[in-house]
Amino acid sequence: MHGADRNWPQTNCYADLWIEVLHAMGAEPAAAFGFAISQDFEGDQFTFFKPPLEDLEALYGLRVTELALYDDLVSHLETQAALGRIVLIELDSFYLPDTQGVTYRTAHGKTTVAINRIDRAAKELDYFHNEGFFRASGEDFDGLMRLLPGQAREDTLFPYAEVMRLPKDQASSAETAAAALALLVRHIRRRPETNPLIGFRAVVEAQGAALKDRPTEAFHHYAFNTLRQLGANFELFASHLEWLGREGLEGLGEAEAAARSIAEGAKIAQIVMARSVRQQSFGRLDGALAVIQADHDKLVAALTARFPD
């Protein structure tokens, strides 16, 4: 699911780390992405898709709750690690060595990692992030834990964190597939009432025009939260449908093909969008989005035919 041959080998920090954590557990990550059919356009962005916590419990027996941070950050993490738990926490990518060439030591940004091991004495932190498993140490450890001079004050806000309790027993493939199918049907029922591409096409020209004189970084943020979230979401949904097919559920081929077309179309549209913003001409972009809109209609039609009310 993080193969280099995919249209979107990285999706978003939260979904990516779950793919890696579930894989490390020996569970099937593709089972978790039936919810992706519920993605909508939120007026200024596509839904930042995250596996619902109730889905993770139903599929894998994982219990994830918010972790209140109120004292020494390292002590909190040590306590949870000693209990055999994994902490998901928002940290500054400036100190994450796996972001070399992107934000590491060049730009500050909020991103979620899953901490598997912490060693205060050795100044080491092992964590899942994006498409892999990494280690931060030395000054990076101090920066992430806000131990460097001037980083922490009495009024400094703690980062948001969640704690994951691992199950005692892992569900069988058949049990996971049955739970995933029930969740898929539920998420199909709660899909957006109208095609989300309609709303995006209505505002994309105005949004693109507003980017004309802004720094390149502004475009990258915009593209990440629009076409990348759209394309990555439906590529993962296609993986979900493909996995269900391998588990014996028939009649999903048309829907899977439509989901993959959305993912491919979003990648093409992102290239077209960059040119459109630079040239301030949006006709080709609207044409590319119209194709994706039609693919979304095909996807919904295939799913509702396969799973009628």
JOVENRA-V846391 format. One record per pair of residues at least 24 apart in sequence whose C-alpha atoms are under 7 Angstrom apart, sorted by sequence separation. I is the first residue (numbers start at 1). GAP is how many residues later the second one is. D is the distance in Angstrom with one decimal. If there is no record, write none. Layout:
[[I	GAP	D] [I	GAP	D]]
//
This chain:
[[32	24	6.8] [88	24	6.5] [89	24	5.6] [235	24	6.4] [88	25	5.6] [89	25	6.4] [234	25	5.3] [235	25	5.6] [88	26	4.3] [234	26	6.7] [87	27	5.5] [88	27	6.3] [265	27	5.9] [86	28	6.4] [87	28	5.2] [234	28	6.5] [235	28	5.2] [86	29	5.7] [234	29	5.7] [86	30	5.4] [262	30	5.4] [231	31	6.2] [232	31	6.3] [231	32	3.9] [231	33	7.0] [262	33	6.1] [261	34	6.6] [262	34	6.9] [15	35	5.7] [231	35	5.0] [14	36	6.4] [15	36	6.8] [81	36	6.4] [98	36	6.7] [230	36	6.8] [231	36	6.7] [258	37	5.5] [258	38	6.9] [97	39	6.4] [227	39	5.5] [78	40	6.4] [96	40	6.5] [258	40	6.3] [259	40	6.4] [258	41	5.2] [227	43	6.2] [96	44	6.8] [255	44	4.9] [95	45	4.9] [223	47	6.9] [255	47	5.3] [95	48	6.1] [254	48	6.3] [255	48	6.2] [95	49	6.0] [92	52	6.4] [91	53	6.3] [251	55	6.7] [212	65	5.9] [211	66	6.8] [212	66	6.4] [177	67	6.9] [209	68	6.5] [90	69	5.7] [208	69	5.4] [89	70	6.8] [90	70	5.8] [177	70	6.8] [74	71	6.7] [89	71	5.9] [90	71	6.5] [209	71	6.4] [73	72	6.6] [89	72	4.2] [88	73	5.5] [89	73	6.4] [87	74	6.8] [88	74	5.0] [87	75	5.8] [88	75	6.1] [87	76	4.5] [86	77	5.9] [87	77	6.1] [205	77	6.3] [85	78	6.7] [86	78	5.1] [85	79	5.7] [85	80	5.3] [85	81	6.6] [201	85	6.6] [201	88	6.9] [69	89	6.4] [67	94	5.3] [66	95	6.0] [67	95	4.7] [17	96	6.8] [66	96	4.2] [67	96	5.6] [197	96	5.3] [17	97	6.8] [65	97	5.5] [66	97	6.2] [13	98	6.3] [14	98	6.0] [64	98	6.5] [65	98	5.6] [195	98	7.0] [13	99	5.8] [64	99	5.5] [65	99	6.9] [64	100	4.5] [63	101	5.8] [64	101	6.4] [62	102	6.7] [63	102	5.2] [62	103	6.0] [62	104	5.5] [62	105	5.7] [61	106	5.3] [21	107	7.0] [20	108	6.9] [60	110	6.6] [17	111	5.7] [20	111	6.6] [60	111	6.3] [17	112	5.2] [20	112	6.5] [16	113	7.0] [17	113	5.5] [16	114	4.9] [17	114	6.8] [16	115	5.9] [13	116	6.6] [13	117	5.3] [59	117	5.4] [10	120	6.5] [59	120	5.9] [10	121	6.6] [58	121	6.6] [59	121	6.6] [185	122	7.0] [2	129	6.0] [31	149	5.9] [34	149	6.7] [35	149	6.5] [38	149	6.1] [34	150	4.8] [37	150	6.6] [38	150	6.9] [37	151	6.3] [35	152	5.5] [38	152	6.3] [40	152	6.0] [34	153	6.9] [38	153	4.2] [37	154	6.2] [38	154	6.2] [41	155	5.0] [40	156	5.2] [41	158	6.5] [41	159	6.4] [46	179	6.3] [45	180	5.5] [46	180	5.2] [45	181	5.0] [48	181	6.5] [46	183	6.2] [46	184	6.3] [49	184	6.9] [36	197	5.9] [36	198	6.7] [36	201	5.7] [33	203	6.4] [34	203	6.2] [33	204	5.7] [34	206	6.3] [33	207	5.8] [30	209	6.0] [31	209	5.8] [30	210	4.8] [30	213	6.5] [11	218	6.8] [11	221	5.2] [8	224	5.4] [7	256	6.8] [7	257	6.4] [7	260	6.8]]
//
